[in-house]
Amino acid sequence: MFEYIEKHNYMPGIYSNGLISNRTRNIGWVIPGDCDIVEMAFFLHCMMGLLEVAETFGYNLVVTIGGQNDISHLENLANNRKADGIVLARTNVDDLAINFLKLQLAVTTLIT
């Protein structure tokens, strides 16, 4: 096997490295789907700062949309383990996204 690796200059791909380390090297950024044009400028500014810091540590940013009553994109991001961490751009009192992430954290803690 090692002869084949040397002969063909095999380098593990990003996905195989992720399988080995159990990391995606992605940070999820969930922006509200109901924001207006004024708020969008604020969220874009925040996203650029998050992206700058994430890249410093070798992470990518995965952007998705969340709604106050529809967290299906967030659920997809978390349930399919597409990110090592998730940042919510905006939260509300009794927020579905916060409750979902707390439940995910509790389940993950129990499993590991």
Secondary structure, DSSP 8 states (H G I E B T S, - for coil): -HHHHHHTT----HHHHHHHHT---EEEEEEETT--HHHHHHHHHHHHHHHHHHHHTT-EEEEEEE-SS--HHHHHHHHTT--SEEEES---TT-HHHHHHHHHHHHHHHH-
